[in-house]
Amino acid sequence: MRVVAKFGGTSLGSGDRIERAADSIASTVDAGHEIAVVASAMGSTTDDLLEDITFETNDADRAEIVSMGERTSVRMLKAALSVRGVDAIFLEPGDEHWPVVTNELGEVDVEETKRRATALAGRLDGVVPVVTGFLAEAHDGTVTTLGRGGSDTSAVMLGNYMDADEVVIVTDVEGVMTGDPRVVEGARNVGEITVDELRNLSFRGAEVVAPSALSYKNGHLDVRVVHYQHGDLLSGGTRIEGQFESLIDMRETPLACLTVAGRALRNRHGILADLANGLQADEINVDAVASGMDSVTFYVDEAVAERAEAVLHETVVSDETLSSVTVDDPIAAIRVTGGELPNRPGVIQTIIAPLAEAGINIVDLITSATSVAVFVHWDDREEALDIVQGRFD
């Protein structure tokens, strides 16, 4: 089995934790597995270095300075492995075997990085490379970085390009939890989660795996998150399943758009529950929900629009904060899904600008971390779908 293990700053935050990390790596080697290691800077070293740069400096010098945290970590971890009888080497930018290369735009040079990662994988028999996370090297030898969460990106990228069986992210959390254990009681570990679920959580505050790293995960590469105290790199934690799929599709059947208006709706606690519970009681499925300052809109299948209107109307007449319910149909829903959407500045403009140029009115636009749903009138659906597909293809 071939494993890439990434140790975060907390898991390398002291001499004792470095020894713990070295023990888990040595155990993996003793079990007959190939392993490459990606190391973050110890503790908060990178943040501390960035705070200390209070003077004017260029990007190249800044990258050299902040690289010192990772450069220290790999030397310490290599030394700890050596005393355990593990044949380890450390790799940093400038080394002839360094794998992660960026182009003149600062983006990963995929072809060259794949070539170097493949060569590094060929050296894993009996040797453990300890690679500085977060860092990269430009073609001219300049040190560059992969941005926030770059060590996670380094690990999953190398796991992909080195044809690893698994990437293990060693951090200070018990994998993905059902809630923040510092806030809610009874939070427990989630055994499995999809990349799409985790990406949405990551972009909404969950600090488990850097969102930029997940785009390098393919369907054949397992990724797990384990706590540094766990000790076993090959079990436990949360397994991240699947891979991002870029998809543009259109709902086959029309929707109805039901809007409930109310002058104080935004200040009335429980109003959304009252409206949604009424639809649930009548077994009406809600395809999407959008809310405004004084209104909330439910999208349901057009075939149940009359029932849905009657249900919502009952709530409207019984609640003095609500004014009216209206129905607009038929509506088409076109959804753009892809793991890279959050990293594409102007992606919303890419979708709506050509629709506006074609004179197509957008009824609604609903976004999440990894998808955009565009609602247009049913008669405009085919033209709108062709336009959106053309822009993304």
Secondary structure, 3 states (H helix, E strand, C coil): CEEEEEECCHHHCCHHHHHHHHHHHHHHHHCCCEEEEEECCCCCHHHHHHHHCCCCCCHHHHHHHHHHHHHHHHHHHHHHHHCCCCCEEEECCCCCCCCCEECCCCCECHHHHHHHHHHHHCCCCCCEEEEECCEEEECCCCEEECCCCHHHHHHHHHHHHCCCCEEEEEECCCCCECCCCCCCCCCCECCEEEHHHHHHHHCCCCCCCCHHHHCCCCCCCEEEEEECCCCCCCCCCEEEECCCCCEEEECCCCEEEEEEECCCHHHCCCHHHHHHHHHHHCCCCEEEEEECCCEEEEEEEHHHHHHHHHHHHHHHHHCCCCCEEEEEEEEEEEEEECCCHHHCCCHHHHHHHHHHHCCCCEEEEEECCCEEEEEEEHHHHHHHHHHHHHHHC
